[in-house]
Amino acid sequence: MKDLSAQLERTIGIVLRVGVTASTICLALGLLLSLVGGGAISSALLNIGVIVLLATPVARVVVSVAEYAIARDWVFLTLTVTVLLELLASVVAAIAGRKV
């Protein structure tokens, strides 16, 4: 179990670093372009940056689901899948509420 924990922490660390770095790059480029009159491109980059930043914790949960499934840790897999379903339900509810 200790080996799984160390591997999971390393993988989650990579996912979080990549997500935050990609988001930061998109937001910085979008902000820079908006200052020089980038128009639609700057707006798209800013939107992508925010979406990537919001998706990063969800990616962390997905990685955890995969790791627990590989390790056959059914208790943590069940708990993590429940968290993932709640996250997805909140996204669906937000989208559905927006169209009303």
Number of C-alpha atoms within 10 A of each C-alpha: 8 7 8 13 12 11 13 18 13 12 16 20 13 13 17 17 13 14 20 19 15 17 24 17 14 22 23 16 18 23 17 13 18 17 11 9 11 15 12 12 14 22 16 15 21 23 16 17 24 15 12 22 20 14 14 20 17 16 17 19 17 17 17 21 22 15 19 21 14 12 13 11 13 12 9 16 19 14 12 19 17 13 16 19 12 12 15 13 12 12 12 12 11 11 11 10 9 8 6 5
